[in-house]
Amino acid sequence: MTIEQLTELFKWITVVNVVIFVLSSILVMTFKGVIEKIHGKMFGIDKNNISAIVYGYLGLFKVLIIVFNIGPYVALVLMQ
């Protein structure tokens, strides 16, 4: 695989993951009550804890996108 192909691969991986992250964030903000109700019943978690867990999930997902998608993509672009 050439550097150009890897750059394209990481570009599209980054785009897909950022779209998933944005959609997840929008859905969580839009349907917060429904999410709390469903997950509260499924896992027996207090509604206050669900907000913290979802916030942690989105934060971790953002860090993983930066480290494993955007970082390598930027490095490949700089190598060209």
N, C-alpha and C positions, 0 to 999 in steps of 0.2 A: 504494500500500500504506500502510495506516495504522500508527501506532506500536504499536497493540495487536496487529495482525497480525504485525508484525516481531518483537515480543516473544514471541509464541507460536512463531514460526518458530525463533528463536534458542534458545528453551527446549527444543524438541524436537531441534534439532541438537545441543545440549549433552548432552541425555539419551542420544541415540544414540551420540555419540562417547565419552562416559564409560563406557557399557556395553561398547563395543568395547575400550576401554583396560583395563577391569577383566577382561574375558574373556581378553584377550591376556596380561595379567599372571598370571592364574591358570593358563592353559595353559603359559606359560613356566616357572612354578614347578613345576607338576605333571609336565610331560614334558621336563625339562631334558636328560636323557640322550638321549632320542630326537631332540630338536631339534639337539643338538650332533652326533650321529651323522649325521643326514641332511644338515645344512648343511655339515658337514665334508667329506663325500663330494662334495656338489654343487659346492662352491666351492673346495675344497682349503684350507680355513682350519683352523688349529689350534684345539683345543677351548678353550683358555684365551682366545683371541681372540674366539671366538663369544660367550662370556659378556659380554665387554666391549662387543661390538657390540650385543647384545640389550639390555643395560643402557642404552646410549646411545640406542637406538631408543625404548625406553619413556620415557626422560627427555625426549627431543625431542618425542615425541607428547604428553606431559603439558603441556609448555610451549606447544605449539601449540593445545591445547584451551583452556588458560587465556587465551591472547592472542586467539584468533580466535572462541571460543565463549562462554566465561564472561564475559570483559571486555565485549563488546558487549551481552550479555544484561543484565548488571548496569547498564550505562549506560542501556539502554532502560527498565528497571524504575525507575531513579531519575528518568527524564524524565517518567514518568506521574504 
